[in-house]
Amino acid sequence: MQYNTIEELEEYFKGEIERVSQSEIKKIQKEIENIKNKNIKELEATARNNAEIIVSQEVKSMDSEHAISLSRMADDSQRKLMKKRQDLINDLFVEIREKLIGYTSTDDYKEKMKEKISLLSSRYHSDGVLRLAEKDMILADELGKSFIGQVIVKKDESIEIGEFILEFHQDRIVINETYDARLKEEREMFYANSELIIG
C-alpha cells in the first residue's frame, strides 16, 4: 500500500499502534489474571499454614520530525499500558489484603497464632515481648498463655492486617510473622519474578 502524504502514513501508524496496544492489553489482562489466581492461592495457603518489574525503555534519537512524532505516539501507548498494568497489580494486592483481613476474624487464625507462638517460644529459652495489632489485643491473654515462659504483650500500631512480632531481647532475636510484612515481601517478589513484560 502506498501513502501519498505524511498524514496518511501517520494515520496508518496510529491505527497500527492502537491495534497492537489493544492486543497487548488483552494479553496483559490474561497474564495478570493467571498470576493473580496463583498468588491468591499461595497467600491463602500461607495464611492457613502460616510484585515490581520496572520496565525500562530507551528511546533512540530520531533524525526526522516524522520519526519523532511516531516515537511520541509509541511512548504514549506504553505509558497507557504501564498504567493499566500497575492498576491491575495494585488491584490484585488490595484484593489479597482484604482476604487476609477477612481471615483474621476466623477461629483458624487464632489457633494458628497460638500454635506458632508456642512453637517459637519453645525454641528460645528467654522472656519475650509479643506485639499484636490493636484489633488482636482482645486475644492478648489467650495468646500470652500459649507462650512458654514469661511474655509481655504490647499493642503495635505498625501491624495493620494481623499476626504478630515476637522479640527475644536476651537472644537478640526479632521474629516478624505479620501478614503486613509477608504481603510486602510477596509484592516485592512478584515485581522481581513476574514475567509480565510489555512490548
N, C-alpha and C positions, 0 to 999 in steps of 0.2 A: 504494500500500500504506500502511495506517495503522498506527502504532505506539502501543500503549496505555501503555507505560511507557518511562521513560528507559533502563532496562536493555535493552529490546528495540531501541531506537534505537542504543544503544552497540554491541550485538551486530552490528547491521546494518553500522555504520561499521567495526567491527573486521574483519568479513568483507570489506568493500569494500577496505579498506587492504591486507589480506593478498593479495587477488586482484590488485590493482594492483601491489603490491610484487613478486609473482612474475613478472608480465608485464614489469616494468621490469628485473628481474634477467636474464631471458632476453634482452631487447634489449641490455642492457649486455654480457652474455657474448658475444653475436654480434658486437657492435661491437668489443670487446676482441680477439676472435679475428681480425677483419679488420685491425685496427691492428697487432696482434702480427705477423701474417704480413707486412704491409707493412714494418714496422720491421726485422724479421729480414732480409728481403731487402735492404733498404738498407744495414744494417750489414755483412752478408756481402759485398756488393759493395764497400763502402768498405774492408773488410779485405783483399780481394784486390787492389783498386786503391788503394787506400790506406785525464719526462713528467710541473709539477703544476698541473692546473687546480684551483684551490681553489674549491669550490662554496660560495657563501655563501648563507645563508638567514636571512631576517628573520622573526621570529615576532611577529605582531601581537598586541597586547594584547587579550585577550578579556574580556568583561564578565560572563560567566556561568560557573559551575562546569562545566557541561556542555561548553562551548566549550573551556575549559582542558584538560579531560580528553581531548577529541578531538585537541587540539594536541599533547599529550604522546604520544599514540599515533602520530601522524604523524611527530613528531620521532624516536621510537624506530625507526620503519621507515626513515627517512632515514639514521640512523646505521648501521643494518644494511647498507643499500645502499652507503653510503660505504665502510664497512669491506670489503665484498665487492669493490668497485671498486679500492680500494687494494691488497688482497691480489692481485687479478688483475694489476695493474700491476707490483707487486713480483715476482710470478712471471715475468712477461714479461722483465723486465730481468735476473733471475737466469739465465733460460734463454739470453738473448743473451750474458751474461758467460761462461757455460760454453762456448758455441760459440766465442767469441773465444779463450778459453784453449785449447780444442782446436786451433784454427787455428795458435796459436803454436808447436806442435810439428811443423809441416809444413815441407818444403823451400821451398815457395812463400813462406812467411812470412819465412824467412831471406833469400831472393833479393830480395823486395820491400824489406826493410830495407836491404840493400846498395845497391840502386838509389836509394832515397831519400837515403841518406847521401851517396852520390856526387853526386847532383844538388844537394842543399843545400850541400854543401861547395864545389861549383864556383861557386856564386852569391856566396859571401863569401870574400874572399881573406885570411883570417886564421886563426890557430890556433884550435882548438876543444876543447871538452870534450863527450864523448859519454857520456851517462848511460843505463845499462841496468838492467833488473830483474835481481835476483840469479840467476834461472834462465837468463837470457840471457848471463850473463858467460862461459859456455863458448864463445860466439861472438865474444868481445871482439877477439881477434887478427884474425879474418877480417873483422869489421865495420870495425875500425880501418884495415885495408888499403884499404877502399873509400873512405876519407876522402881528399880531395885536399888535401894539406898535413899539418901536424902536428896530432895529436889525442891527448888523454889520455882513456882510457876509465875510467869510475868506476861503481861499483855505486850504485844509487839505490833505497832501500827504499820510496819513495813509489810506485814503479811495481810494481803487483801483477799486472796482466794481461799487458802486453807493449808492444813497440815501444820508443821512445827519446825522450830530450830532448837537443837539440843546442844548445850555448851557444857563441856567438862573442863573447868578452869585449871584444875591441878594437872591434867594431862595436856592442856593447851589444845583442845580439840573442839571444833565447832562443826556440827553436822546440820546442814540445811536440807530439810526434807520438804520444804514448802512447794506447793503447786506453782506458786509465783515464780520461783527460781527455775523449776523444771520447764515451765511454759516458755520462759525467756530463753533457756538453753535449747529447747526444741525449735524455737523460731530461728535462732542463730544457726543451728544445724540445717534447718530447712533451706535457709538462704545459701549456706555453704555447699549443700549437696544437691539442691534441686537442679534438674536438667531443663528447667524452663528457660529457654533461651529464645529470644525474639530475633528474627532476621533471616 
